[in-house]
Amino acid sequence: MDIINLTTRERSGTGKSYTRKARAQGWVPAIYYGHNFEPVKIEVNAKEFAAIVRNKKQTHLINLGIGKTENDSIAVIRETQKHVIKDNIFFHIDFMHVAMNEKVIVEVPLEVIGTPIGVKEGGGVLGHPILHVKIECMPANIPEKVTIDVSSLNLGQSIHVRDVSIPNVTIKESPDEVLAVVTHPTRDAAAETAAAAAEAATTTAAAPAKGAAPAKAKK
């Protein structure tokens, strides 16, 4: 995986007034932390970071350029706080240091490709309840995403974590976790209730009342 260089600088102030001024100048406040050093308060270039997210490279390794060597500055994005409507505006970012010779646990997107047989031929519904999966691997082996092909799934069939194998990567979810499933189509509950009520009313109207004489056919 490529390492992305991100322009950063150490944060020189605190407080809302300083933060507003920094954002106006194109900087986003962030924190960089790891196991062997105190957290470092930094600011990152807002446009460069927005481009990383826009190009869906959030799982890439990022060189923050603030250590004595490149290995001191390699990080992954751990958490972001952003505008609820404008996806390109970020309020704060957490970066976690990674050592290139140690395994790391991160979350990556789950991509579902293909149209299941059960959907095309059986009218089924495809569901994939989770959008990200937690994985463990060496930093250089972090995939951009985990992709599963659901083309062969028929009605009632599913893909679980235990069915997925990725070279040099371990998925840290439960083996029984469902990643994708094709369910049988179901009728609308209200429509079924109305149909049942109509059928019952028809049956009641057609049956003779208790104790009544059978109707005679007209000649």
N, C-alpha and C positions, 0 to 999 in steps of 0.2 A: 504494500500500500504506500502511495506517495505521502510525503510529509508536507503539509501546507504551512507556509510562513505567514504569520499574522503580525502586523505592526502593533506594538504595545509600548506603554511607558508606565513607570511607577506612579502611583497616585500621590500627589503632593499636598492634598488638602482633604478636608472632611466637611460634612454638613450639607444641608439641602441647597444652600446658595452655591457652594462650590460645585456640587453635582450637576445642578441645572446649567451652570456656565460651561462645564466640561461637555455635557451633552450637546449644548448649542454649538460647540466647536467641533463636534463629530466624534466624541469619545464616549465609550460605554464603561461604567465601573464594573470591575470584576475582581475575583479572588482566585489565587493560585495556591493550592495546598498539596502536601504530600506527607509521607511517613517520617521523613528524616529532616524536616525543616519547618520553621514557623510559617504560617500562611502569609502570603505576600499580596498586598492590595495593589492592584494594577488598573490600567485603563486600556481598552483595545479600540482599534479603529472601527468605527460603526459601519462604514460602507463595506470594508473588507469582510467583517463578520457576517453582515447581511448577505453578502455574495456566497459565503460558505453555506449558509442555510438555504439560500435560493437554489443553489446547485446540488442540494441534497448530499452534502459532504460532511454532515455533522459527526459521522463516525470515524472520519479520518484523524490521523495523528496531526497535532498542530504544534509548530515551533513558535513559542512565545518570545524567544530571543532575549531573555532576561538573565540567563545563567552564564557562568564562566565558559561552559561548553554547550554544544547543541543538546547533548543528552540531559543536561540540567534543565532544559527548557521544553522538553517534549511533554505534551499533555493531551488529554481527551476532554471533551465537553461533558460535564457531569450534570449541569442543570442550568436552565435559562428562565428569566422572567421577562415577558414581553407584553406589548400592547394587546388588549383583548380583540381589537379589530384589525389594526395594522400589523401584519406579520413581520414587517421589516424593521420595526422599532423595538429595540431591546432595552430593558431597564437595568438588568444585572446578569452576570454570567459567572458560573462556577467552573473552574478548570482543575482537573486532578492530574498531578504528575504521574507519568508512567516510566518505569525503567525498562529499557529495551531488552534486557536479559531476564525479565520476570513476567510471569503470566498476569493478565489483567482481566477483570470481569466488567463487561460493558453491555449495554442494550443496543440492539440494532433493529432496523425495521424488518417486518415480515412482509414479503411480496408474494401474492398469489397470482399465478398465471394459468391461462387455459380456461376452457368452458367444459364443465363436467358432462359426461354422457347422460347422467341422471337429470341434468337441467335441459339439455338439448332434446332428448328423446322421451324423458319421463315427466317433464314439467316440474321437476324438483326445484328446491331453493338452496343456493349455496350460502353457507354461513362461515365466517372466520372470526371467531370471538376475540382474538388478540391481535394487536397491530405491531407489537414489538416482542422480541425474545431476548432473554439474558444469555450471554455466551461467555466462555472463558477460553483464552488463547494467548499466545505471545503477541505483543503489540504489532509486529510486522504482519501478522496473519489475520488481523481484524477485517472481516468482510464488510462491504458497504451495506449489505442486506442479506437476509436469508430468503431464498426463493424456493417455493414449492409449486409443483405442477399438479393441478387438480383435474386434468383432462380425462383421466381414466376412472374417476369416481362415479359410481352408479348410485341409485337411490338407497339411502340408508348407510352408505359407506363414508369413511372419514380418514383423515390423516392425523396421526398423533406425533408427539415429539420423538417417540421411540422409532418412528418410521423414517426419520431424517438423519442423514449422515453427511457431515462436512469435514473434509480433510483438515487435520490440525486444529479443529475447533470442537469444543464440548458445549452442548446446549445445557444450560443450568436450570431449565424448567423441569417440572415433573414429567416422567416418561409417558404418563397417561394424559397429559394436557392435550386437548383437541386443538389442532391448528386450522383445520377446515373440515366441514361436514356437509353432505347433501341430504336435506330432509324432504320427506314426502309433502306434496302440496296439501293444504288444508282448506276446507270450505269456510267461508265467513260464518262465525258463530251465530250472528243475528239472522242471517239468511237461513241457516239450518233450523233455528228455532221457529221462524215464521213458516217454513215449509212443513215442519212437524205439526204445528198448530193447525195449519190449513188441512192437512191430511186427516187429523183427528176430527175436525169439524165436519168434513165430508163423510167420514165413517159414521159419525153420530147421526147425521141427518138422514143417511140412507137406511139405518137400522130402525125397525118398528119399535114404538114405545112399549114399555113393559105392560103386559095385560091387554094390549090393543089387539083387535082382530086383524088378521092379515088382510091387506088390501085386495079387493077383488078387481080382476081385470075387466075393463069395459068391453061390452060386446059390440 
